[in-house]
Amino acid sequence: MHTKSLIKHLLRIDRIVVEDVRFEETEEEEFLIVRARPFKRDTFRCPHCGKQCKGYDSYRKIRKWRSLDLGSTRVYIESYAPRVNCKEHGVLVARVPWARHNTGYTYDFETAVTWLTLHATAQDVAEYFRIDWHTVGPIARRVQESLEKEEPGRFDNLRQ
């Protein structure tokens, strides 16, 4: 298995093209940076409705999303995320297949944080995932809102 295929498999992200994998170092720790992009058919999509949109500008900022760690190494996915002009929702950063809109974390990272939040304090979750404890609540709220949209009636007919 090639390195890029292995990384894609470990990150568990479909519809992604891994362009490059590299390590970056600071004095304190080492990071794995995965340069990725969505498949061509998945680019320039509105993050709310998923419709293909016109590009808004040539905004070519590289953005980073925190993914689950591999061992003791922090992992980030980086990619260009252009802005699109959706007829229904206006100007927004285009959807990426690995993260929700307006967040710096991948789906798997947010799901893991939310699961552990059900079993531990926000401080413990923050220490385990090496994030600020103030971000634990908003992450759990985003996951809950996402679940409510996917299955709005999942608690209907619930009995004691």
LINPELIN-V872029 format. One record per residue. RES is the residue in three letters. SS is DSSP state (h for helix, s for strand, l for the rest). PSI is psi in whole degrees, -180 to 180 (NA if undefined). OMEGA is omega in radians with two decimals (* if undefined). Layout:
BEGIN
res->[RES	RES]
ss->[SS	SS]
psi->[PSI	PSI]
omega->[OMEGA	OMEGA]
END
This chain:
BEGIN
res->[MET	HIS	THR	LYS	SER	LEU	ILE	LYS	HIS	LEU	LEU	ARG	ILE	ASP	ARG	ILE	VAL	VAL	GLU	ASP	VAL	ARG	PHE	GLU	GLU	THR	GLU	GLU	GLU	GLU	PHE	LEU	ILE	VAL	ARG	ALA	ARG	PRO	PHE	LYS	ARG	ASP	THR	PHE	ARG	CYS	PRO	HIS	CYS	GLY	LYS	GLN	CYS	LYS	GLY	TYR	ASP	SER	TYR	ARG	LYS	ILE	ARG	LYS	TRP	ARG	SER	LEU	ASP	LEU	GLY	SER	THR	ARG	VAL	TYR	ILE	GLU	SER	TYR	ALA	PRO	ARG	VAL	ASN	CYS	LYS	GLU	HIS	GLY	VAL	LEU	VAL	ALA	ARG	VAL	PRO	TRP	ALA	ARG	HIS	ASN	THR	GLY	TYR	THR	TYR	ASP	PHE	GLU	THR	ALA	VAL	THR	TRP	LEU	THR	LEU	HIS	ALA	THR	ALA	GLN	ASP	VAL	ALA	GLU	TYR	PHE	ARG	ILE	ASP	TRP	HIS	THR	VAL	GLY	PRO	ILE	ALA	ARG	ARG	VAL	GLN	GLU	SER	LEU	GLU	LYS	GLU	GLU	PRO	GLY	ARG	PHE	ASP	ASN	LEU	ARG	GLN]
ss->[l	l	h	h	h	h	h	h	h	h	h	l	l	l	l	s	s	s	s	s	s	s	s	s	s	l	l	l	l	s	s	s	s	s	s	s	s	s	l	h	h	h	l	l	s	l	l	l	l	l	l	s	l	s	s	l	l	l	l	l	l	s	s	s	s	s	s	s	s	s	l	l	s	s	s	s	s	s	s	s	l	l	s	s	s	s	l	l	l	s	s	s	s	l	l	s	l	l	s	l	l	l	l	l	s	l	h	h	h	h	h	h	h	h	h	h	h	l	l	l	l	h	h	h	h	h	h	h	h	l	l	l	l	h	h	h	h	h	h	h	h	h	h	h	h	h	h	h	h	h	l	l	l	l	l	l	l	l	l	l]
psi->[134	158	-46	-39	-39	-47	-45	-43	-43	-36	-16	49	123	165	47	143	118	117	-34	152	130	161	141	145	142	-178	-29	-39	177	144	145	122	123	113	122	170	154	162	154	-42	-15	4	161	45	143	135	-15	-51	-15	2	147	134	166	146	142	-43	-177	36	108	45	136	129	155	142	132	131	177	145	151	104	-126	10	125	143	134	141	129	146	158	138	91	164	145	159	98	134	-33	-38	-6	-157	122	162	134	151	143	149	-5	-4	155	164	142	40	156	21	151	166	-49	-40	-48	-37	-43	-43	-45	-43	-47	-28	-28	-17	-5	170	161	-38	-44	-43	-45	-43	-42	-45	0	52	168	139	-23	-19	-13	-48	-51	-36	-48	-38	-43	-43	-43	-46	-38	-43	-39	-38	-40	-41	77	-30	29	-17	8	145	24	134	153	NA]
omega->[3.13	-3.10	-3.11	3.10	3.11	3.12	3.12	3.12	-3.14	3.14	3.11	-3.14	3.07	3.08	-3.13	3.04	3.09	-3.10	-3.07	3.07	-3.13	3.04	2.99	-3.08	2.90	3.11	-3.07	-3.04	-3.12	-3.14	2.99	-3.13	3.13	3.07	-3.05	3.03	3.04	2.99	-3.11	-3.11	-3.13	-3.14	3.12	3.10	3.08	-3.14	-3.12	-3.07	3.10	-3.13	3.06	-3.08	3.03	3.03	-3.10	-3.14	3.14	-3.13	-3.02	3.11	3.05	3.12	3.12	3.07	3.11	3.09	3.08	3.14	2.97	-3.02	3.12	-3.10	3.07	-3.12	3.07	2.98	3.09	-3.09	2.92	3.07	-3.09	3.06	3.14	3.11	3.13	3.14	-3.09	-2.99	3.11	-3.09	-3.10	2.99	-3.08	3.12	3.00	-3.05	-3.07	-3.07	3.02	3.12	3.07	3.06	3.13	-3.08	3.10	3.10	-3.10	3.14	-3.11	3.11	3.13	3.11	-3.12	3.12	-3.12	3.10	3.10	-3.02	-3.07	3.11	3.11	3.13	3.12	3.11	-3.14	3.12	-3.11	-3.09	3.14	3.06	3.10	-3.05	3.11	-3.11	-3.08	-3.14	3.11	3.09	-3.13	3.10	3.12	3.14	3.12	3.13	3.10	3.11	3.12	3.12	-3.11	-3.11	-3.03	-3.09	-3.02	3.10	3.07	3.13	3.08	3.14	-3.14	*]
END
